[in-house]
Amino acid sequence: MEPVMDPVADSATEPEDQRTGGRPPRAAADGRLTTGAVARLLGVAPTTLRSWDRRYGIGPAAREDGRHRRWTGADIAALRNMCRLTSAGLPPAEAARAVLAGAPRATAVPRRGPASRAPGALPLGSARRQCRGLARAALRLDAPAMEELLTEVLDRHGLPAAWDEVMAPALHAVGRKWETAGERYIEVEHLLSWHISGALRGVRPAGSPVPGAGLSLLACVPGETHTLALEALAATLTRHGLPVRMFGAALPVEALEQAVRRTGPDAVVLWAQSHGTASRSLAGRVEAIEWGVRGARRRPIVFTAGPGWAGRQPPGARHPSGLADAVDALAALGAR
């Protein structure tokens, strides 16, 4: 799924008005705020506010000398509602209609079906809305909105649907933004990654541990710093009550070998984002590690995960096609 980056939301990261030198927003003599002051207050670019005013009528009730915008408390409340609705995935035009109609958020944002419906793949329209909403909140550096959206998608749809259809596409979209814009938007990707990581670490088991389930050890190969996909796998295994040890980024070879010997896992998942970090010899070394008493020694099953392994698949290693496939394969190992 390719999330659509809204050009109005895109403008939310344009440089703010520098006339105040970074000082807190100051009201005019009548207590109303300028557009620049409101933009700093809400974390929205002035160009976005002007666009919402011009296109959708979400603007101040009064203007100074008929031209300069001056925003009242009621105007700002409408803007806050507009920000919340667009962060939830509504297109700006639809969000504006809801704001102008005074519709409460609960009725303005599309909701899922009956609560008894099992978590699974998101409806296409819902996935796109939530992905766009998350990307827009990230572009605005709106941390509270990101937290709310991530909590909602995890609660409503669970893993791995939340990862596959909302989190990962939003990360890819934001990543493409900074790749094509020089040094801009790097802070957006970092903030979004941090909040997604926090949401994944907050996942708790849905029930009791699975009896006899095999232990999975997860690690990025040496030199690999991209951990979010492995964090999603760790969170999903945790949710299903399956034992897991997550060692994170760039685990040195010697440390990886020691971890395998000390924990005796049924499976070792090695993540490589790029061809430069994927090492067939490392996978072979891990697969050859033995532990246990003589005559009953065991070896781990090695899973190579991530795009870096494409065309470099080691003999004997398994390569899951995605998060759900990896979870099913690891869950099926059981006690060996």
PAZAPA-4460 file (N, C-alpha, C; in steps of 0.05 Angstrom, whole numbers, plus 32768, in hexadecimal, padded with zeros to 4 digits):
% residues 336
    n_x    n_y    n_z   ca_x   ca_y   ca_z    c_x    c_y    c_z   seq   type   mol
   8011   7FE8   8000   8000   8000   8000   8011   8019   8000     1      M     A
   800B   802B   7FEE   801B   8044   7FED   800B   805B   7FFA     2      E     A
   8013   8064   8012   8005   807A   801E   8008   8094   800E     3      P     A
   7FF2   80A3   800D   7FF3   80BC   7FFF   7FFA   80D3   8012     4      V     A
   800F   80E2   800B   8018   80F8   801C   8009   8111   8013     5      M     A
   7FF8   811C   8024   7FE8   8133   801D   7FFA   814C   801B     6      D     A
   7FF8   815C   8006   8009   8173   8003   8005   8188   8019     7      P     A
   7FED   818A   8024   7FE8   819C   8039   7FF6   8193   8053     8      V     A
   7FF4   8179   8058   8003   816F   806F   8021   8172   806B     9      A     A
   802A   816E   8052   8046   8171   804C   8051   818C   8054    10      D     A
   8041   81A0   8050   804A   81BB   8056   804D   81C0   8074    11      S     A
   8044   81AD   8084   8046   81B1   80A1   8062   81B2   80AB    12      A     A
   8076   81A9   809B   8091   81AA   80A4   80A1   81C0   8097    13      T     A
   8094   81D3   808A   80A2   81E9   807E   80AB   81FC   8095    14      E     A
   80C1   820B   8090   80CB   821C   80A6   80B6   822F   80B1    15      P     A
   80B6   8231   80CB   80A3   8243   80D8   80AC   8261   80D5    16      E     A
   8099   8272   80DA   809F   828F   80D9   80B4   8295   80EF    17      D     A
   80CA   82A1   80E6   80E0   82A6   80F9   80E0   82C2   8105    18      Q     A
   80CA   82D1   8100   80CB   82ED   8109   80CC   82F0   8127    19      R     A
   80C3   82DD   8136   80C3   82DF   8153   80DD   82D4   815F    20      T     A
   80EF   82CA   814E   8109   82C0   8159   8106   82A8   816B    21      G     A
   80F0   8298   8167   80EC   8280   8177   80DF   8285   8192    22      G     A
   80D7   829D   8198   80CA   82A3   81B1   80AE   8297   81B2    23      R     A
   80A2   8293   81C9   8087   8288   81CB   8073   829B   81BC    24      P     A
   805D   8290   81B1   804A   82A0   81A3   803E   82B6   81B5    25      P     A
   803A   82CD   81AA   8030   82E4   81B9   8016   82EE   81AC    26      R     A
   8002   82F2   81BC   7FE8   82FB   81B1   7FE9   8319   81AA    27      A     A
   7FD7   8321   8198   7FD4   833D   8192   7FC6   834B   81A9    28      A     A
   7FC3   8365   81A6   7FB7   8375   81BC   7F9C   836B   81C4    29      A     A
   7F8C   8360   81B1   7F71   8357   81B7   7F71   8339   81BF    30      D     A
   7F88   832D   81C4   7F89   8312   81CD   7F88   82FD   81B7    31      G     A
   7F85   8306   819E   7F85   82F3   8188   7FA1   82EE   817E    32      R     A
   7FA6   82D6   8173   7FC0   82CE   816A   7FC3   82D1   814C    33      L     A
   7FDB   82D7   8144   7FE2   82D8   8127   7FE4   82BB   811C    34      T     A
   7FE4   82B9   8102   7FE7   829F   80F6   8001   8292   80FE    35      T     A
   8017   82A1   80FE   8031   8296   8106   8031   828B   8122    36      G     A
   8024   829A   8134   8022   8292   8150   8012   8278   8153    37      A     A
   7FFC   8276   8145   7FEB   825E   8146   7FFA   8246   813A    38      V     A
   8009   824B   8125   8018   8235   8118   802C   822A   812C    39      A     A
   803A   823B   813B   804D   8231   814F   803F   8223   8166    40      R     A
   8028   822D   816D   8019   8221   8183   8010   8205   817D    41      L     A
   8007   8200   8164   7FFC   81E7   815C   8010   81D4   814E    42      L     A
   8028   81DF   8147   803B   81CF   8138   8033   81CB   811B    43      G     A
   8024   81DE   8110   801C   81DC   80F4   8027   81F4   80E5    44      V     A
   8030   81EF   80CD   803C   8205   80BD   8028   821B   80B7    45      A     A
   8030   8234   80B6   801E   824A   80AF   8011   8246   8094    46      P     A
   8020   823A   8081   8015   8235   8066   7FFD   8221   8068    47      T     A
   7FFF   820E   807A   7FE9   81FB   807D   7FD0   8209   8088    48      T     A
   7FD4   821B   809C   7FBD   822A   80A7   7FB0   823B   8091    49      L     A
   7FC0   8249   8082   7FB5   825A   806D   7FA7   8249   8058    50      R     A
   7FB1   8231   8052   7FA5   8220   803E   7F8A   8216   8049    51      S     A
   7F89   820E   8062   7F6F   8205   806E   7F5B   821C   806D    52      W     A
   7F64   8234   8072   7F52   824B   8071   7F47   8250   8055    53      D     A
   7F5A   8250   8042   7F52   8256   8027   7F42   8240   801A    54      R     A
   7F49   8227   801E   7F3C   8211   8010   7F22   8208   801E    55      R     A
   7F23   8207   8039   7F0D   81FA   8047   7EFD   820C   805A    56      Y     A
   7F06   8225   805D   7EF8   8237   806F   7EFE   8233   808C    57      G     A
   7F13   8224   8093   7F1C   8221   80AF   7F2F   8238   80B4    58      I     A
   7F23   824F   80BB   7F33   8267   80BF   7F28   8278   80D5    59      G     A
   7F35   828E   80DA   7F2D   82A0   80F0   7F13   82AE   80E9    60      P     A
   7F03   82B4   80FE   7EEA   82C1   80F9   7EEE   82DF   80F3    61      A     A
   7F04   82EA   80FB   7F09   8306   80F7   7F25   830A   80EB    62      A     A
   7F29   8320   80DD   7F43   8327   80D1   7F49   8344   80D8    63      R     A
   7F62   8349   80DD   7F6B   8364   80E3   7F6D   8374   80C9    64      E     A
   7F60   838B   80C8   7F60   839C   80AF   7F55   838C   8097    65      D     A
   7F45   8377   809D   7F39   8368   8088   7F4C   8355   807A    66      G     A
   7F65   8354   8082   7F79   8343   8074   7F88   8330   8086    67      R     A
   7F94   833A   809C   7FA5   832A   80AD   7F94   8318   80BF    68      H     A
   7F9A   82FF   80C0   7F8B   82EB   80D0   7F92   82EF   80ED    69      R     A
   7F7D   82EF   80FE   7F80   82EF   811B   7F6E   82D9   8127    70      R     A
   7F7A   82C7   8135   7F6D   82AE   813D   7F64   82B0   815A    71      W     A
   7F4A   82AA   8160   7F3F   82AA   817B   7F42   828E   8186    72      T     A
   7F3A   828C   81A0   7F3B   8271   81AC   7F29   825D   819E    73      G     A
   7F11   8266   8195   7EFF   8255   8187   7F0B   824C   816C    74      A     A
   7F18   825F   815F   7F25   8258   8145   7F3B   8242   814A    75      D     A
   7F4A   8245   815F   7F60   8232   8165   7F55   8217   816C    76      I     A
   7F3E   8217   817A   7F31   81FD   8181   7F29   81EF   8168    77      A     A
   7F1F   81FD   8154   7F17   81F1   813B   7F30   81E5   812C    78      A     A
   7F46   81F4   812E   7F5F   81EB   8121   7F69   81D1   812F    79      L     A
   7F67   81D0   814A   7F6F   81B8   8158   7F5F   81A0   814F    80      R     A
   7F45   81A4   814C   7F34   818F   8142   7F3B   8186   8126    81      N     A
   7F42   819A   8115   7F4A   8194   80FA   7F64   8183   80FA    82      M     A
   7F77   818A   810B   7F90   817B   810D   7F8A   815E   8116    83      C     A
   7F79   815B   812A   7F73   8140   8134   7F66   812F   811E    84      R     A
   7F53   813B   8110   7F45   812B   80FB   7F57   8123   80E4    85      L     A
   7F68   8136   80DB   7F7B   812F   80C5   7F8F   811A   80CF    86      T     A
   7F98   811C   80E8   7FAA   8108   80F3   7F9D   80ED   80F4    87      S     A
   7F83   80EC   80F8   7F74   80D3   80F8   7F70   80C7   80DD    88      A     A
   7F79   80D6   80C8   7F78   80CB   80AD   7F63   80D7   809B    89      G     A
   7F52   80E9   80A5   7F3E   80F5   8093   7F4C   8108   8080    90      L     A
   7F43   8109   8067   7F4D   811D   8054   7F46   8139   805F    91      P     A
   7F57   814D   8059   7F52   8168   8064   7F36   8173   805E    92      P     A
   7F2C   816E   8046   7F12   8178   803E   7EFC   816C   8050    93      A     A
   7EFD   8152   8054   7EE9   8145   8065   7EEB   814D   8082    94      E     A
   7F04   8150   808B   7F08   8159   80A7   7EFD   8175   80AB    95      A     A
   7F01   8186   8097   7EF7   81A2   8099   7ED9   81A2   809A    96      A     A
   7ECC   8191   808A   7EAE   8190   808B   7EA5   8188   80A7    97      R     A
   7EB3   8174   80B3   7EAB   816B   80CE   7EAF   8182   80E2    98      A     A
   7EC5   8190   80E0   7ECA   81A6   80F3   7EB5   81BC   80F0    99      V     A
   7EAF   81C4   80D8   7E9C   81D9   80D3   7E80   81D1   80DB   100      L     A
   7E7A   81B6   80DA   7E60   81AD   80E2   7E5E   81A8   8100   101      A     A
   7E75   81AA   810D   7E75   81A6   812A   7E73   8189   8132   102      G     A
   7E79   8177   8120   7E77   815A   8126   7E8C   8152   813A   103      A     A
   7E84   8143   814F   7E98   8139   8161   7EAA   8125   8154   104      P     A
   7EC2   8122   815F   7ED6   8111   8152   7ECD   80F4   8150   105      R     A
   7EBE   80EB   8164   7EB7   80CF   8163   7EA5   80C8   814B   106      A     A
   7E96   80DB   8141   7E85   80D6   812A   7E92   80DE   8111   107      T     A
   7EA7   80EF   8112   7EB3   80F9   80FA   7EC8   80E5   80EF   108      A     A
   7ED4   80D6   8101   7EE9   80C3   80F8   7EDD   80A8   80F3   109      V     A
   7EE2   809C   80DC   7ED7   8081   80D6   7EE0   806D   80EB   110      P     A
   7ECE   805C   80F4   7ED5   8048   8108   7ED3   802C   80FD   111      R     A
   7EDF   8019   810B   7EDE   7FFD   8103   7EC3   7FF1   8109   112      R     A
   7EBF   7FD9   80FF   7EA6   7FCB   8103   7EA3   7FC2   811F   113      G     A
   7E92   7FAD   8124   7E8D   7FA3   813E   7EA6   7F9B   814E   114      P     A
   7EA5   7F9F   8168   7EBC   7F9A   8179   7EC4   7F7D   8178   115      A     A
   7EB1   7F6B   8171   7EB7   7F4F   8171   7EC8   7F46   8159   116      S     A
   7ECC   7F58   8146   7EDB   7F51   812E   7EF8   7F4C   8135   117      R     A
   7F03   7F36   812C   7F1F   7F2F   8132   7F32   7F41   8125   118      A     A
   7F49   7F48   8132   7F5D   7F59   8125   7F67   7F4B   810C   119      P     A
   7F6E   7F5B   80F8   7F78   7F50   80DF   7F7E   7F67   80CC   120      G     A
   7F7D   7F61   80B3   7F84   7F75   809F   7F70   7F8C   80A0   121      A     A
   7F7B   7FA4   809E   7F6A   7FBC   809E   7F5C   7FBF   8084   122      L     A
   7F43   7FC8   8084   7F36   7FD0   806B   7F48   7FE4   805C   123      P     A
   7F49   7FE2   8042   7F5C   7FF2   8033   7F59   8010   8038   124      L     A
   7F40   801A   8039   7F3B   8036   803E   7F44   803E   805A   125      G     A
   7F3F   802D   806E   7F47   8033   8089   7F65   8034   808B   126      S     A
   7F73   8021   807F   7F90   8020   8080   7F9C   8039   8074   127      A     A
   7F92   8042   805D   7F9C   805A   8051   7F98   8072   8062   128      R     A
   7F80   8075   806E   7F7A   808C   807E   7F8D   808D   8096   129      R     A
   7F90   8076   80A4   7FA1   8076   80BB   7FBE   807A   80B5   130      Q     A
   7FC7   806F   809E   7FE3   8073   8095   7FE7   8091   808F   131      C     A
   7FD5   809D   8080   7FD8   80BA   807A   7FD7   80CA   8093   132      R     A
   7FC5   80C3   80A6   7FC3   80D2   80BF   7FDD   80D1   80CF   133      G     A
   7FE9   80B9   80D0   8002   80B6   80DF   8018   80C6   80D2   134      L     A
   801A   80C5   80B7   802F   80D4   80A9   802B   80F2   80AC   135      A     A
   8012   80FB   80AB   800D   8118   80AF   8014   8121   80CB   136      R     A
   800D   8111   80DF   8015   8118   80FA   8033   8119   80FD   137      A     A
   8041   8107   80F0   805F   8107   80F1   806A   8120   80E4   138      A     A
   805F   8128   80CD   8068   813F   80BF   8064   8158   80CF   139      L     A
   804F   8159   80E0   804B   8170   80F1   805B   816E   810B   140      R     A
   8069   8157   810F   8077   8152   8128   8063   8152   8140   141      L     A
   804C   8147   813B   8036   8147   814E   8037   812C   815E   142      D     A
   8047   812C   8173   804B   8114   8183   8032   8109   818F   143      A     A
   8021   811A   819C   8008   810F   81A8   7FF6   8101   8193   144      P     A
   7FF4   810D   817B   7FE3   8101   8167   7FEF   80E6   815E   145      A     A
   8009   80E4   815B   8015   80CA   8154   8010   80B5   8169   146      M     A
   8013   80BD   8183   800E   80A9   8198   7FF1   809F   8197   147      E     A
   7FDE   80B2   8193   7FC2   80AA   8192   7FBC   8098   817B   148      E     A
   7FC7   809E   8164   7FC2   808E   814C   7FCE   8072   814E   149      L     A
   7FE7   8071   8158   7FF3   8057   815B   7FE5   8045   816F   150      L     A
   7FDC   8051   8185   7FCD   8042   8199   7FB3   8037   818D   151      T     A
   7FA5   8048   817D   7F8C   8041   8171   7F8F   802A   815D   152      E     A
   7FA3   802C   814C   7FA6   8017   8137   7FAE   7FFD   8143   153      V     A
   7FBF   7FFD   8158   7FC7   7FE4   8165   7FAF   7FD8   8174   154      L     A
   7FA0   7FE9   8182   7F89   7FDE   8191   7F73   7FD3   817E   155      D     A
   7F6F   7FE0   8168   7F59   7FD8   8156   7F60   7FC1   8144   156      R     A
   7F79   7FC1   813A   7F80   7FAD   8126   7F96   7F9A   812D   157      H     A
   7FA5   7FA0   8143   7FBA   7F8E   814C   7FD1   7F8D   8139   158      G     A
   7FE5   7F7D   8141   7FFC   7F77   8130   7FF7   7F5C   8123   159      L     A
   8000   7F57   810A   8012   7F68   80FB   8004   7F7C   80E8   160      P     A
   7FE9   7F7D   80E8   7FDB   7F8F   80D5   7FE3   7FAC   80D9   161      A     A
   7FE6   7FB4   80F2   7FED   7FD0   80F8   8009   7FD6   80ED   162      A     A
   801B   7FC3   80EE   8036   7FC8   80E4   8036   7FC8   80C5   163      W     A
   802A   7FB3   80B9   802C   7FB0   809C   801D   7FC6   808D   164      D     A
   8006   7FCF   8098   7FF5   7FE1   8089   7FF4   7FFE   8091   165      E     A
   8000   8004   80A9   8000   8020   80B2   801C   8029   80B9   166      V     A
   8029   801C   80CC   8043   8025   80D6   8058   8025   80C0   167      M     A
   805D   800D   80B4   8072   800B   80A0   806D   801D   8088   168      A     A
   8055   801E   807C   8051   8030   8066   8055   804D   806D   169      P     A
   804D   8056   8086   8052   8071   808E   8070   8077   8090   170      A     A
   807F   8064   809B   809C   8067   809C   80A8   806A   8081   171      L     A
   809F   8059   806E   80AA   805A   8053   80A4   8074   8046   172      H     A
   808B   807E   804A   8084   8098   803D   8094   80AF   8048   173      A     A
   8098   80B0   8062   80A8   80C5   806E   80C5   80C2   8066   174      V     A
   80CF   80A9   8064   80EA   80A5   805B   80EF   80AF   803F   175      G     A
   80DB   80AB   802E   80DE   80B5   8012   80DE   80D3   8011   176      R     A
   80D0   80E0   8024   80D0   80FD   8025   80EC   8108   8029   177      K     A
   80FA   80FE   803E   8114   810A   8044   8129   8101   8030   178      W     A
   8126   80E9   8024   8139   80E1   800F   8138   80F3   7FF7   179      E     A
   8121   80FE   7FF1   811E   8110   7FDA   8120   812D   7FE1   180      T     A
   8124   8134   7FFA   8124   8150   8002   813E   8157   8011   181      A     A
   8154   814A   800B   816D   8151   8018   816C   814A   8036   182      G     A
   8173   815E   8046   8174   815A   8063   815A   815F   8071   183      E     A
   8145   8167   8062   812B   816C   806E   811D   8152   8075   184      R     A
   810C   8153   8089   80FB   813D   8092   8109   8127   80A1   185      Y     A
   8123   8129   80A6   8130   8114   80B5   8125   8113   80D1   186      I     A
   811F   812B   80DD   8114   812C   80F8   80F8   811F   80F8   187      E     A
   80EA   8120   80E2   80CF   8114   80E1   80D2   80F6   80E3   188      V     A
   80E4   80EA   80D3   80E8   80CD   80D4   80F1   80C4   80EF   189      E     A
   8103   80D3   80FB   810D   80CB   8116   80F7   80CB   812B   190      H     A
   80E6   80E0   812A   80D1   80E2   813E   80BC   80CC   813A   191      L     A
   80B5   80C7   8121   80A2   80B2   811B   80AD   8096   8123   192      L     A
   80C6   8091   811D   80D3   8078   8124   80D2   8074   8142   193      S     A
   80D8   8089   8151   80D9   8087   816E   80BE   8080   8179   194      W     A
   80A9   808D   816F   808E   8087   8179   8084   806C   8171   195      H     A
   808B   8063   8159   8083   8048   8152   8092   8033   8163   196      I     A
   80AB   8038   8168   80BA   8026   8179   80AE   8025   8195   197      S     A
   80A7   803C   81A0   809A   803C   81BA   8080   802D   81BB   198      G     A
   8070   8031   81A6   8056   8023   81A5   805A   8004   81A3   199      A     A
   806E   7FFB   8194   8073   7FDF   8192   807D   7FD3   81AC   200      L     A
   808E   7FE2   81BA   8098   7FD8   81D4   8083   7FD7   81E9   201      R     A
   806D   7FE6   81E5   8057   7FE6   81F8   8044   7FCF   81F5   202      G     A
   8047   7FBE   81E0   8035   7FA7   81DC   803A   7F93   81F2   203      V     A
   8024   7F89   81FD   8025   7F75   8212   8017   7F5B   820A   204      R     A
   801E   7F45   8217   8011   7F2B   8210   7FF3   7F2C   8212   205      P     A
   7FE5   7F1F   8200   7FC8   7F1F   8200   7FBE   7F0A   8214   206      A     A
   7FCE   7EF7   821B   7FC6   7EE1   822D   7FDE   7ED4   823A   207      G     A
   7FDB   7EBB   8242   7FF1   7EAD   824F   8006   7EA4   823A   208      S     A
   801F   7EA0   8243   8033   7E95   8230   802B   7E7B   8224   209      P     A
   8032   7E77   820B   802C   7E5E   81FD   803D   7E48   8208   210      V     A
   8031   7E32   8212   8041   7E1C   821D   8052   7E0F   8208   211      P     A
   806C   7E0A   820F   807E   7DFC   81FD   8087   7E0C   81E5   212      G     A
   8081   7E26   81E4   8089   7E36   81CD   80A7   7E3A   81CD   213      A     A
   80B3   7E39   81B5   80D0   7E3C   81B2   80D8   7E59   81B4   214      G     A
   80F1   7E5E   81BE   80FB   7E79   81C1   8106   7E83   81A7   215      L     A
   8100   7E9C   81A0   810B   7EAA   8188   811E   7EC0   8191   216      S     A
   8135   7EC0   8185   8149   7ED5   8189   814A   7EE7   8171   217      L     A
   8146   7F01   8175   8145   7F14   815F   815C   7F28   8161   218      L     A
   816A   7F2C   814B   8181   7F3F   814B   8186   7F4A   812F   219      A     A
   818E   7F63   812E   8198   7F6E   8115   81B5   7F65   8111   220      C     A
   81BD   7F60   80F8   81D8   7F57   80F3   81EB   7F6E   80F8   221      V     A
   8205   7F69   80FC   8219   7F7E   8100   8217   7F93   80EA   222      P     A
   8218   7FAC   80F3   8217   7FC3   80E0   81FB   7FCB   80D9   223      G     A
   81E6   7FBD   80E2   81CA   7FC3   80DB   81BD   7FD1   80F3   224      E     A
   81B2   7FE9   80ED   81A6   7FFA   8103   8188   7FFC   8100   225      T     A
   817C   7FF1   80EB   815F   7FF3   80E8   8151   7FDD   80F8   226      H     A
   8143   7FE4   810D   8138   7FD0   8120   811A   7FCE   8120   227      T     A
   810C   7FE1   8114   80EF   7FE3   8118   80E0   7FCA   810F   228      L     A
   80E8   7FBE   80F8   80DB   7FA6   80EF   80DE   7F8F   8103   229      A     A
   80F6   7F8D   810E   80FB   7F78   8123   80EB   7F7E   813C   230      L     A
   80E8   7F98   8143   80D8   7FA0   815A   80BB   7F98   8156   231      E     A
   80B1   7F9B   813D   8096   7F93   8137   8093   7F74   813A   232      A     A
   80A7   7F65   8132   80A6   7F48   8135   80A7   7F41   8153   233      L     A
   80B9   7F4E   8162   80BA   7F48   817F   80A0   7F4E   818D   234      A     A
   8093   7F65   8185   807A   7F6C   8191   8064   7F58   818B   235      A     A
   8064   7F4F   8172   804F   7F3B   816A   8053   7F21   8178   236      T     A
   806B   7F17   817B   8070   7EFF   8189   8069   7F02   81A7   237      L     A
   806F   7F19   81B2   8068   7F1E   81CE   804A   7F1E   81D1   238      T     A
   803C   7F2B   81BF   801E   7F2C   81C0   8012   7F10   81C0   239      R     A
   801E   7EFD   81B1   8014   7EE2   81AF   801E   7ED0   81C5   240      H     A
   802D   7EDA   81D8   8037   7ECA   81EE   804E   7EB8   81E7   241      G     A
   805D   7EBF   81D2   8074   7EAF   81C9   808D   7EBB   81D4   242      L     A
   80A0   7EAC   81DF   80B8   7EB6   81EB   80CB   7EC2   81D6   243      P     A
   80D7   7ED9   81DC   80E8   7EE7   81C9   80FE   7EF6   81D8   244      V     A
   8115   7EF8   81CC   812B   7F09   81D5   8133   7F1B   81BF   245      R     A
   8130   7F35   81C3   8136   7F49   81AF   8150   7F57   81B5   246      M     A
   8164   7F55   81A4   817E   7F61   81A9   8184   7F7A   8199   247      F     A
   8171   7F82   8188   8173   7F9C   817B   8188   7F9F   8166   248      G     A
   8193   7FB7   8164   81A4   7FBF   814D   81C1   7FB5   8150   249      A     A
   81CC   7FAE   8138   81E9   7FAA   8135   81F5   7F99   814B   250      A     A
   81EB   7F82   8150   81F6   7F70   8164   8210   7F64   8159   251      L     A
   8227   7F68   8167   8240   7F5C   815E   823F   7F3E   815C   252      P     A
   824F   7F33   814A   824E   7F16   8145   8253   7F06   815E   253      V     A
   8268   7F0D   816D   826E   7EFE   8186   8258   7EFF   819A   254      E     A
   824B   7F17   819C   8235   7F1A   81AF   821D   7F09   81A6   255      A     A
   8218   7F08   818C   8202   7EF8   8181   8207   7EDB   8187   256      L     A
   821F   7ED1   8183   8225   7EB5   8188   8221   7EAE   81A5   257      E     A
   822B   7EC0   81B7   8227   7EBB   81D3   820A   7EBB   81DB   258      Q     A
   81FA   7ECD   81D0   81DE   7ECE   81D6   81D0   7EB4   81CE   259      A     A
   81D8   7EA9   81B7   81CC   7E90   81AE   81D3   7E79   81C0   260      V     A
   81ED   7E78   81C8   81F5   7E62   81DA   81E8   7E64   81F5   261      R     A
   81E5   7E7D   81FF   81DA   7E80   821A   81BC   7E7C   821C   262      R     A
   81AE   7E82   8206   8190   7E7F   8207   8186   7E66   81FA   263      T     A
   8195   7E5A   81E8   818C   7E42   81DB   8171   7E46   81CC   264      G     A
   8170   7E59   81BA   8156   7E5E   81AD   814F   7E49   8198   265      P     A
   8135   7E46   8193   812C   7E36   817D   8131   7E43   8162   266      D     A
   8130   7E5E   8162   8133   7E6D   8149   8143   7E86   814E   267      A     A
   8153   7E8E   813A   8162   7EA7   813A   8159   7EB6   8121   268      V     A
   814F   7ECF   8125   8146   7EDF   810E   815B   7EF5   810B   269      V     A
   8168   7EF6   80F3   817C   7F0A   80ED   8171   7F1E   80D9   270      L     A
   8171   7F37   80E1   8165   7F4C   80D0   817C   7F5B   80C1   271      W     A
   8178   7F5F   80A7   818A   7F6F   8097   817A   7F81   8084   272      A     A
   817E   7F9A   8087   816F   7FAD   8076   817C   7FB0   805A   273      Q     A
   8196   7FAE   8059   81A5   7FB2   8040   81B7   7F9A   8039   274      S     A
   81BE   7F98   801F   81D0   7F83   8017   81EB   7F85   8024   275      H     A
   81F3   7F9E   802B   820D   7FA2   8037   8210   7F96   8053   276      G     A
   81F9   7F92   8060   81FB   7F87   807C   81F4   7F69   807C   277      T     A
   81E6   7F5F   8068   81DE   7F43   8068   81F7   7F31   8064   278      A     A
   81FB   7F1E   8075   8213   7F0D   8074   820B   7EF0   8075   279      S     A
   8210   7EE2   805F   820A   7EC5   805E   821C   7EB6   8071   280      R     A
   8235   7EBE   8074   8247   7EB0   8086   823D   7EB2   80A3   281      S     A
   8232   7EC9   80AB   8228   7ECD   80C6   8211   7EBA   80CB   282      L     A
   81FE   7EB9   80B8   81E7   7EA7   80BB   81F1   7E8A   80BE   283      A     A
   8206   7E83   80AF   8210   7E68   80B1   821D   7E62   80CC   284      G     A
   822B   7E76   80D7   8237   7E73   80F1   8222   7E6F   8107   285      R     A
   820D   7E7F   8105   81F7   7E7C   8119   81EA   7E61   8117   286      V     A
   81E5   7E58   80FE   81D7   7E3F   80FA   81E8   7E27   8105   287      E     A
   8202   7E2B   8105   8214   7E15   810E   8218   7E13   812C   288      A     A
   820E   7E27   813B   8212   7E28   8158   8202   7E11   8165   289      I     A
   820E   7E02   8176   8201   7DEC   8184   8202   7DF0   81A2   290      E     A
   81EF   7DE5   81B0   81EE   7DE5   81CD   81E0   7DCC   81D7   291      W     A
   81E2   7DC7   81F1   81D5   7DAF   81FC   81E9   7D99   8202   292      G     A
   81E0   7D83   820E   81F1   7D6D   8215   81F8   7D5D   81FC   293      V     A
   820E   7D4F   81FE   8217   7D3E   81E8   8202   7D29   81E1   294      R     A
   81FD   7D26   81C8   81E8   7D13   81BF   81CD   7D20   81BD   295      G     A
   81CA   7D38   81C7   81B0   7D46   81C5   81B4   7D63   81BF   296      A     A
   81C9   7D69   81B0   81CF   7D84   81A9   81BA   7D90   8196   297      R     A
   81B7   7DAA   8197   81A2   7DB7   8187   81AF   7DCF   8179   298      R     A
   81A2   7DD7   8163   81AA   7DEF   8154   8191   7E00   8150   299      R     A
   8195   7E1A   814C   817E   7E2C   8146   8177   7E2B   8129   300      P     A
   815E   7E30   8123   8156   7E35   8107   815A   7E53   8102   301      I     A
   8168   7E59   80EC   816E   7E75   80E6   815A   7E80   80D2   302      V     A
   814F   7E97   80D9   813D   7EA6   80C7   814B   7EBF   80BE   303      F     A
   814D   7EC4   80A5   8158   7EDD   809B   8141   7EEF   8092   304      T     A
   8140   7F06   809E   8129   7F19   809A   8134   7F34   8090   305      A     A
   8124   7F40   807F   812C   7F5B   8076   8134   7F5A   8058   306      G     A
   8132   7F71   804B   8138   7F73   802E   8155   7F6E   8027   307      P     A
   8167   7F71   803B   8184   7F6D   8035   818B   7F51   802D   308      G     A
   817A   7F3D   8034   8180   7F22   802E   8177   7F19   8012   309      W     A
   8169   7F2B   8003   815F   7F24   7FE9   8177   7F1C   7FD7   310      A     A
   8176   7F04   7FCC   818C   7EFB   7FBA   81A4   7EF1   7FCA   311      G     A
   81A3   7EF2   7FE4   81BA   7EE9   7FF5   81B1   7ED4   8009   312      R     A
   819D   7EC6   8003   8191   7EB3   8016   81A5   7E9C   801D   313      Q     A
   81AD   7E99   8036   81BF   7E84   803E   81B2   7E68   803B   314      P     A
   81C1   7E53   8035   81B5   7E38   8034   81AA   7E30   804F   315      P     A
   8192   7E25   804F   8187   7E1B   8067   8177   7E2F   8078   316      G     A
   817B   7E49   8072   816D   7E5E   8081   8151   7E62   8076   317      A     A
   813F   7E6A   8087   8124   7E71   807F   8122   7E8F   807B   318      R     A
   8111   7E96   8068   810E   7EB3   8062   80F0   7EBA   8061   319      H     A
   80E4   7EC3   8078   80C8   7EC9   8078   80C1   7EE0   8066   320      P     A
   80A9   7EDF   805A   80A1   7EF3   8047   8098   7F0D   8053   321      S     A
   8091   7F0C   806D   8088   7F24   807B   8084   7F1F   8098   322      G     A
   8079   7F32   80A6   8075   7F30   80C3   8063   7F18   80CA   323      L     A
   804C   7F17   80BE   8039   7F01   80C4   8045   7EE6   80BF   324      A     A
   8054   7EE3   80A9   8060   7ECA   80A2   8075   7EC3   80B6   325      D     A
   8085   7ED6   80BF   8099   7ED1   80D3   808D   7EC7   80EE   326      A     A
   8077   7ED5   80F6   806A   7ECD   810F   805F   7EB1   810D   327      V     A
   8052   7EAA   80F6   8047   7E8F   80F3   805D   7E7A   80F4   328      D     A
   8074   7E80   80E6   808A   7E6C   80E6   8096   7E68   8101   329      A     A
   809A   7E7E   8110   80A6   7E7C   812A   8093   7E6F   813E   330      L     A
   8079   7E74   813C   8066   7E68   814E   8064   7E4A   8149   331      A     A
   8069   7E41   8130   8066   7E25   812A   807D   7E14   8133   332      A     A
   8093   7E21   813B   80AB   7E11   8143   80A5   7E00   815C   333      L     A
   8098   7E0D   8170   8092   7DFE   8188   80AB   7DF4   8196   334      G     A
   80A8   7DE4   81AA   80BE   7DD8   81B9   80CA   7DC1   81A8   335      A     A
   80E4   7DC2   81A3   80F0   7DAE   8192   8102   7D9C   81A4   336      R     A
***
